[in-house]
Amino acid sequence: MGMRIRKKWDLPSEQSGALALLAVAFFVGGAAGCLLAGLSGGAGAEELGSYLTGYLALARDGSLPRGLWTVLWGQVKYLLAALILSVTALGVVGLPVLFGVRGFFLSFSAACFCRVFGGRGLLPALVLSGLPALLWAPAMFLTGVPGLLSAQQLLRRSVGEGRGGTPLNSGGCWCRAGVCTGLTLGAGLLEYWVVPVLLRGLSRVIL
């Protein structure tokens, strides 16, 4: 019984390799974001502190300039880029770069709060960056893994190797894309409606 369950959840070697590559790119980007935030000093650190203090002040007053469509587009554009890269051989390089960029911005914004406010900045960082990531990160990986395999197969076909359809031609492709789109839109709605409310309460404690 245990062997059957284990085999059911085991990923094929190609999927495991694609997942590992995208995860490494994501975490390398995240490490770069933390490093850049930690290296800020002098005038740059002062400007960063002024910006984040002003941002939390706006959140406390409930006057953050945020439009619904702007927030949704900020989330959807990464998923759309991943889908586009999945249907071209350029995705072999483009998808890891995209995941690195996504990881960079996630960690950079969180690290900036901790850089300016110390331990107190961890909570607003988790609310602002971490809560939406609970939805968009699974969507990105669910899209990126088969997308990277598809891009690799397209690259092999472009150089005369490999035949047949790509992983994106499978029956569950559209279902997966719908789920990922729903998760991404959910992350945007969470960022638009829930995050400002939580930041309002936290900013009164931090400032």
Phi and psi restraints in degrees (value plus and minus 20) as a CYANA .aco file:
   2 GLY   PHI     -81.7   -41.7
   2 GLY   PSI     -57.4   -17.4
   3 MET   PHI     -85.3   -45.3
   3 MET   PSI     -60.2   -20.2
   4 ARG   PHI     -85.8   -45.8
   4 ARG   PSI     -61.9   -21.9
   5 ILE   PHI     -84.4   -44.4
   5 ILE   PSI     -61.7   -21.7
   6 ARG   PHI     -83.7   -43.7
   6 ARG   PSI     -62.0   -22.0
   7 LYS   PHI     -86.3   -46.3
   7 LYS   PSI     -53.8   -13.8
   8 LYS   PHI     -83.6   -43.6
   8 LYS   PSI     -57.4   -17.4
   9 TRP   PHI    -113.6   -73.6
   9 TRP   PSI     -28.8    11.2
  10 ASP   PHI     -88.7   -48.7
  10 ASP   PSI     117.0   157.0
  11 LEU   PHI    -109.4   -69.4
  11 LEU   PSI     124.6   164.6
  12 PRO   PHI     -77.6   -37.6
  12 PRO   PSI     136.4   176.4
  13 SER   PHI     -80.2   -40.2
  13 SER   PSI     -57.0   -17.0
  14 GLU   PHI     -84.7   -44.7
  14 GLU   PSI     -64.0   -24.0
  15 GLN   PHI     -86.4   -46.4
  15 GLN   PSI     -58.5   -18.5
  16 SER   PHI     -82.9   -42.9
  16 SER   PSI     -61.6   -21.6
  17 GLY   PHI     -84.9   -44.9
  17 GLY   PSI     -62.1   -22.1
  18 ALA   PHI     -85.0   -45.0
  18 ALA   PSI     -62.0   -22.0
  19 LEU   PHI     -82.4   -42.4
  19 LEU   PSI     -62.9   -22.9
  20 ALA   PHI     -84.1   -44.1
  20 ALA   PSI     -62.4   -22.4
  21 LEU   PHI     -83.1   -43.1
  21 LEU   PSI     -65.7   -25.7
  22 LEU   PHI     -88.5   -48.5
  22 LEU   PSI     -56.4   -16.4
  23 ALA   PHI     -86.0   -46.0
  23 ALA   PSI     -61.3   -21.3
  24 VAL   PHI     -83.1   -43.1
  24 VAL   PSI     -64.0   -24.0
  25 ALA   PHI     -81.4   -41.4
  25 ALA   PSI     -61.0   -21.0
  26 PHE   PHI     -83.1   -43.1
  26 PHE   PSI     -66.2   -26.2
  27 PHE   PHI     -94.6   -54.6
  27 PHE   PSI     -50.7   -10.7
  28 VAL   PHI     -85.0   -45.0
  28 VAL   PSI     -63.6   -23.6
  29 GLY   PHI     -81.0   -41.0
  29 GLY   PSI     -60.7   -20.7
  30 GLY   PHI     -83.3   -43.3
  30 GLY   PSI     -61.5   -21.5
  31 ALA   PHI     -84.0   -44.0
  31 ALA   PSI     -58.8   -18.8
  32 ALA   PHI     -84.7   -44.7
  32 ALA   PSI     -57.9   -17.9
  33 GLY   PHI     -84.2   -44.2
  33 GLY   PSI     -63.5   -23.5
  34 CYS   PHI     -83.6   -43.6
  34 CYS   PSI     -61.5   -21.5
  35 LEU   PHI     -84.5   -44.5
  35 LEU   PSI     -63.8   -23.8
  36 LEU   PHI     -84.8   -44.8
  36 LEU   PSI     -61.0   -21.0
  37 ALA   PHI     -85.4   -45.4
  37 ALA   PSI     -57.9   -17.9
  38 GLY   PHI     -91.4   -51.4
  38 GLY   PSI     -46.0    -6.0
  39 LEU   PHI    -103.8   -63.8
  39 LEU   PSI     -29.9    10.1
  40 SER   PHI     -86.4   -46.4
  40 SER   PSI     114.6   154.6
  41 GLY   PHI    -177.1  -137.1
  41 GLY   PSI     152.7   192.7
  42 GLY   PHI      44.3    84.3
  42 GLY   PSI    -154.5  -114.5
  43 ALA   PHI     -83.8   -43.8
  43 ALA   PSI     -55.7   -15.7
  44 GLY   PHI     -82.0   -42.0
  44 GLY   PSI     -62.0   -22.0
  45 ALA   PHI     -86.1   -46.1
  45 ALA   PSI     -57.6   -17.6
  46 GLU   PHI     -85.9   -45.9
  46 GLU   PSI     -62.4   -22.4
  47 GLU   PHI     -84.8   -44.8
  47 GLU   PSI     -60.3   -20.3
  48 LEU   PHI     -82.8   -42.8
  48 LEU   PSI     -64.0   -24.0
  49 GLY   PHI     -81.9   -41.9
  49 GLY   PSI     -62.4   -22.4
  50 SER   PHI     -84.3   -44.3
  50 SER   PSI     -61.0   -21.0
  51 TYR   PHI     -84.2   -44.2
  51 TYR   PSI     -68.2   -28.2
  52 LEU   PHI     -89.6   -49.6
  52 LEU   PSI     -55.5   -15.5
  53 THR   PHI     -83.3   -43.3
  53 THR   PSI     -63.7   -23.7
  54 GLY   PHI     -84.3   -44.3
  54 GLY   PSI     -57.5   -17.5
  55 TYR   PHI     -83.0   -43.0
  55 TYR   PSI     -65.7   -25.7
  56 LEU   PHI     -88.5   -48.5
  56 LEU   PSI     -51.8   -11.8
  57 ALA   PHI     -84.7   -44.7
  57 ALA   PSI     -60.9   -20.9
  58 LEU   PHI     -85.0   -45.0
  58 LEU   PSI     -60.0   -20.0
  59 ALA   PHI     -83.7   -43.7
  59 ALA   PSI     -59.6   -19.6
  60 ARG   PHI     -83.5   -43.5
  60 ARG   PSI     -58.2   -18.2
  61 ASP   PHI    -104.4   -64.4
  61 ASP   PSI     -23.6    16.4
  62 GLY   PHI      49.6    89.6
  62 GLY   PSI      11.2    51.2
  63 SER   PHI    -144.3  -104.3
  63 SER   PSI      11.5    51.5
  64 LEU   PHI     -86.5   -46.5
  64 LEU   PSI     109.7   149.7
  65 PRO   PHI     -99.3   -59.3
  65 PRO   PSI      66.4   106.4
  66 ARG   PHI    -150.3  -110.3
  66 ARG   PSI     100.8   140.8
  67 GLY   PHI    -115.9   -75.9
  67 GLY   PSI     126.3   166.3
  68 LEU   PHI     -80.0   -40.0
  68 LEU   PSI     -67.4   -27.4
  69 TRP   PHI     -88.5   -48.5
  69 TRP   PSI     -52.0   -12.0
  70 THR   PHI     -85.9   -45.9
  70 THR   PSI     -62.4   -22.4
  71 VAL   PHI     -86.7   -46.7
  71 VAL   PSI     -64.4   -24.4
  72 LEU   PHI     -82.4   -42.4
  72 LEU   PSI     -61.9   -21.9
  73 TRP   PHI     -84.7   -44.7
  73 TRP   PSI     -55.3   -15.3
  74 GLY   PHI     -80.2   -40.2
  74 GLY   PSI     -48.5    -8.5
  75 GLN   PHI    -109.4   -69.4
  75 GLN   PSI     -64.4   -24.4
  76 VAL   PHI     -89.0   -49.0
  76 VAL   PSI     -49.9    -9.9
  77 LYS   PHI     -81.3   -41.3
  77 LYS   PSI     -53.0   -13.0
  78 TYR   PHI     -90.9   -50.9
  78 TYR   PSI     -62.4   -22.4
  79 LEU   PHI     -84.4   -44.4
  79 LEU   PSI     -61.3   -21.3
  80 LEU   PHI     -82.1   -42.1
  80 LEU   PSI     -61.9   -21.9
  81 ALA   PHI     -82.1   -42.1
  81 ALA   PSI     -60.6   -20.6
  82 ALA   PHI     -84.1   -44.1
  82 ALA   PSI     -60.1   -20.1
  83 LEU   PHI     -86.2   -46.2
  83 LEU   PSI     -61.1   -21.1
  84 ILE   PHI     -85.6   -45.6
  84 ILE   PSI     -63.5   -23.5
  85 LEU   PHI     -85.8   -45.8
  85 LEU   PSI     -44.3    -4.3
  86 SER   PHI     -90.7   -50.7
  86 SER   PSI     -41.6    -1.6
  87 VAL   PHI    -125.3   -85.3
  87 VAL   PSI       0.4    40.4
  88 THR   PHI    -161.8  -121.8
  88 THR   PSI     131.1   171.1
  89 ALA   PHI     -83.7   -43.7
  89 ALA   PSI     -40.3    -0.3
  90 LEU   PHI     -84.0   -44.0
  90 LEU   PSI     -38.0     2.0
  91 GLY   PHI     -84.0   -44.0
  91 GLY   PSI     -40.5    -0.5
  92 VAL   PHI     -77.8   -37.8
  92 VAL   PSI     -58.0   -18.0
  93 VAL   PHI    -118.8   -78.8
  93 VAL   PSI     -58.3   -18.3
  94 GLY   PHI     -85.6   -45.6
  94 GLY   PSI     -58.8   -18.8
  95 LEU   PHI     -86.3   -46.3
  95 LEU   PSI     -67.1   -27.1
  96 PRO   PHI     -79.5   -39.5
  96 PRO   PSI     -57.8   -17.8
  97 VAL   PHI     -84.2   -44.2
  97 VAL   PSI     -63.0   -23.0
  98 LEU   PHI     -80.8   -40.8
  98 LEU   PSI     -63.3   -23.3
  99 PHE   PHI     -86.3   -46.3
  99 PHE   PSI     -56.4   -16.4
 100 GLY   PHI     -84.1   -44.1
 100 GLY   PSI     -61.9   -21.9
 101 VAL   PHI     -83.4   -43.4
 101 VAL   PSI     -62.9   -22.9
 102 ARG   PHI     -82.4   -42.4
 102 ARG   PSI     -63.4   -23.4
 103 GLY   PHI     -85.8   -45.8
 103 GLY   PSI     -56.7   -16.7
 104 PHE   PHI     -81.4   -41.4
 104 PHE   PSI     -70.7   -30.7
 105 PHE   PHI     -87.8   -47.8
 105 PHE   PSI     -53.3   -13.3
 106 LEU   PHI     -82.5   -42.5
 106 LEU   PSI     -70.8   -30.8
 107 SER   PHI     -96.2   -56.2
 107 SER   PSI     -52.7   -12.7
 108 PHE   PHI     -84.1   -44.1
 108 PHE   PSI     -65.1   -25.1
 109 SER   PHI     -84.9   -44.9
 109 SER   PSI     -60.8   -20.8
 110 ALA   PHI     -87.2   -47.2
 110 ALA   PSI     -62.9   -22.9
 111 ALA   PHI     -87.0   -47.0
 111 ALA   PSI     -51.1   -11.1
 112 CYS   PHI     -84.3   -44.3
 112 CYS   PSI     -61.2   -21.2
 113 PHE   PHI     -81.9   -41.9
 113 PHE   PSI     -63.5   -23.5
 114 CYS   PHI     -88.5   -48.5
 114 CYS   PSI     -53.5   -13.5
 115 ARG   PHI     -84.7   -44.7
 115 ARG   PSI     -58.0   -18.0
 116 VAL   PHI    -106.5   -66.5
 116 VAL   PSI     -64.4   -24.4
 117 PHE   PHI    -126.6   -86.6
 117 PHE   PSI     -17.6    22.4
 118 GLY   PHI      48.8    88.8
 118 GLY   PSI    -163.1  -123.1
 119 GLY   PHI     -82.2   -42.2
 119 GLY   PSI     -49.0    -9.0
 120 ARG   PHI     -85.4   -45.4
 120 ARG   PSI     -44.7    -4.7
 121 GLY   PHI     -97.2   -57.2
 121 GLY   PSI     -27.7    12.3
 122 LEU   PHI     -87.2   -47.2
 122 LEU   PSI     -60.3   -20.3
 123 LEU   PHI     -85.4   -45.4
 123 LEU   PSI     -71.3   -31.3
 124 PRO   PHI     -82.2   -42.2
 124 PRO   PSI     -51.2   -11.2
 125 ALA   PHI     -84.5   -44.5
 125 ALA   PSI     -62.8   -22.8
 126 LEU   PHI     -86.4   -46.4
 126 LEU   PSI     -58.3   -18.3
 127 VAL   PHI     -88.7   -48.7
 127 VAL   PSI     -67.8   -27.8
 128 LEU   PHI     -91.3   -51.3
 128 LEU   PSI     -61.4   -21.4
 129 SER   PHI    -124.8   -84.8
 129 SER   PSI     -58.4   -18.4
 130 GLY   PHI     -94.9   -54.9
 130 GLY   PSI     -61.8   -21.8
 131 LEU   PHI     -82.1   -42.1
 131 LEU   PSI     -72.1   -32.1
 132 PRO   PHI     -81.3   -41.3
 132 PRO   PSI     -51.2   -11.2
 133 ALA   PHI     -85.4   -45.4
 133 ALA   PSI     -43.1    -3.1
 134 LEU   PHI     -83.3   -43.3
 134 LEU   PSI     -42.1    -2.1
 135 LEU   PHI    -124.3   -84.3
 135 LEU   PSI     -65.4   -25.4
 136 TRP   PHI     -96.3   -56.3
 136 TRP   PSI     -48.7    -8.7
 137 ALA   PHI     -84.2   -44.2
 137 ALA   PSI     -67.4   -27.4
 138 PRO   PHI     -80.2   -40.2
 138 PRO   PSI     -57.3   -17.3
 139 ALA   PHI     -83.1   -43.1
 139 ALA   PSI     -61.1   -21.1
 140 MET   PHI     -83.8   -43.8
 140 MET   PSI     -63.7   -23.7
 141 PHE   PHI     -93.1   -53.1
 141 PHE   PSI     -56.0   -16.0
 142 LEU   PHI     -84.9   -44.9
 142 LEU   PSI     -49.3    -9.3
 143 THR   PHI    -104.5   -64.5
 143 THR   PSI     -59.9   -19.9
 144 GLY   PHI     -90.8   -50.8
 144 GLY   PSI     -58.3   -18.3
 145 VAL   PHI     -83.9   -43.9
 145 VAL   PSI     -76.0   -36.0
 146 PRO   PHI     -86.9   -46.9
 146 PRO   PSI     -48.2    -8.2
 147 GLY   PHI     -85.1   -45.1
 147 GLY   PSI     -60.4   -20.4
 148 LEU   PHI     -87.0   -47.0
 148 LEU   PSI     -59.8   -19.8
 149 LEU   PHI     -84.0   -44.0
 149 LEU   PSI     -59.0   -19.0
 150 SER   PHI     -84.7   -44.7
 150 SER   PSI     -64.2   -24.2
 151 ALA   PHI     -83.6   -43.6
 151 ALA   PSI     -58.0   -18.0
 152 GLN   PHI     -84.4   -44.4
 152 GLN   PSI     -60.6   -20.6
 153 GLN   PHI     -88.5   -48.5
 153 GLN   PSI     -57.8   -17.8
 154 LEU   PHI     -84.5   -44.5
 154 LEU   PSI     -56.7   -16.7
 155 LEU   PHI     -85.8   -45.8
 155 LEU   PSI     -62.3   -22.3
 156 ARG   PHI     -83.6   -43.6
 156 ARG   PSI     -59.7   -19.7
 157 ARG   PHI     -87.5   -47.5
 157 ARG   PSI     -54.1   -14.1
 158 SER   PHI     -88.6   -48.6
 158 SER   PSI     -42.9    -2.9
 159 VAL   PHI    -123.6   -83.6
 159 VAL   PSI      -6.5    33.5
 160 GLY   PHI      68.2   108.2
 160 GLY   PSI      -5.5    34.5
 161 GLU   PHI    -138.0   -98.0
 161 GLU   PSI     121.1   161.1
 162 GLY   PHI      62.7   102.7
 162 GLY   PSI     129.0   169.0
 163 ARG   PHI    -162.9  -122.9
 163 ARG   PSI     154.5   194.5
 164 GLY   PHI      70.4   110.4
 164 GLY   PSI    -197.5  -157.5
 165 GLY   PHI     -97.0   -57.0
 165 GLY   PSI     149.5   189.5
 166 THR   PHI    -115.8   -75.8
 166 THR   PSI     144.6   184.6
 167 PRO   PHI     -77.5   -37.5
 167 PRO   PSI     -44.4    -4.4
 168 LEU   PHI     -95.6   -55.6
 168 LEU   PSI     -28.1    11.9
 169 ASN   PHI    -107.0   -67.0
 169 ASN   PSI     -19.8    20.2
 170 SER   PHI     -91.5   -51.5
 170 SER   PSI     141.5   181.5
 171 GLY   PHI     -83.0   -43.0
 171 GLY   PSI     -50.4   -10.4
 172 GLY   PHI    -105.8   -65.8
 172 GLY   PSI     -15.2    24.8
 173 CYS   PHI     -82.4   -42.4
 173 CYS   PSI     -69.0   -29.0
 174 TRP   PHI     -88.7   -48.7
 174 TRP   PSI     -55.5   -15.5
 175 CYS   PHI     -83.8   -43.8
 175 CYS   PSI     -63.7   -23.7
 176 ARG   PHI     -83.7   -43.7
 176 ARG   PSI     -61.8   -21.8
 177 ALA   PHI     -83.5   -43.5
 177 ALA   PSI     -57.7   -17.7
 178 GLY   PHI     -85.8   -45.8
 178 GLY   PSI     -62.2   -22.2
 179 VAL   PHI     -83.1   -43.1
 179 VAL   PSI     -64.3   -24.3
 180 CYS   PHI     -85.7   -45.7
 180 CYS   PSI     -58.2   -18.2
 181 THR   PHI     -84.2   -44.2
 181 THR   PSI     -61.7   -21.7
 182 GLY   PHI     -82.4   -42.4
 182 GLY   PSI     -62.3   -22.3
 183 LEU   PHI     -83.8   -43.8
 183 LEU   PSI     -60.9   -20.9
 184 THR   PHI     -87.1   -47.1
 184 THR   PSI     -63.6   -23.6
 185 LEU   PHI     -84.7   -44.7
 185 LEU   PSI     -56.6   -16.6
 186 GLY   PHI     -82.1   -42.1
 186 GLY   PSI     -58.2   -18.2
 187 ALA   PHI     -83.4   -43.4
 187 ALA   PSI     -60.0   -20.0
 188 GLY   PHI     -86.1   -46.1
 188 GLY   PSI     -62.0   -22.0
 189 LEU   PHI     -86.6   -46.6
 189 LEU   PSI     -57.3   -17.3
 190 LEU   PHI     -83.3   -43.3
 190 LEU   PSI     -62.3   -22.3
 191 GLU   PHI     -86.4   -46.4
 191 GLU   PSI     -52.6   -12.6
 192 TYR   PHI    -101.1   -61.1
 192 TYR   PSI     -61.8   -21.8
 193 TRP   PHI    -119.4   -79.4
 193 TRP   PSI     -60.7   -20.7
 194 VAL   PHI    -110.9   -70.9
 194 VAL   PSI     -65.3   -25.3
 195 VAL   PHI     -77.9   -37.9
 195 VAL   PSI     -66.7   -26.7
 196 PRO   PHI     -79.4   -39.4
 196 PRO   PSI     -55.7   -15.7
 197 VAL   PHI     -85.7   -45.7
 197 VAL   PSI     -64.7   -24.7
 198 LEU   PHI     -88.0   -48.0
 198 LEU   PSI     -59.0   -19.0
 199 LEU   PHI     -84.9   -44.9
 199 LEU   PSI     -53.7   -13.7
 200 ARG   PHI     -79.7   -39.7
 200 ARG   PSI     -64.5   -24.5
 201 GLY   PHI     -89.7   -49.7
 201 GLY   PSI     -60.7   -20.7
 202 LEU   PHI     -88.3   -48.3
 202 LEU   PSI     -57.2   -17.2
 203 SER   PHI     -83.8   -43.8
 203 SER   PSI     -50.0   -10.0
 204 ARG   PHI     -89.3   -49.3
 204 ARG   PSI     -44.8    -4.8
 205 VAL   PHI    -104.6   -64.6
 205 VAL   PSI     -58.8   -18.8
 206 ILE   PHI     -98.1   -58.1
 206 ILE   PSI     -62.1   -22.1
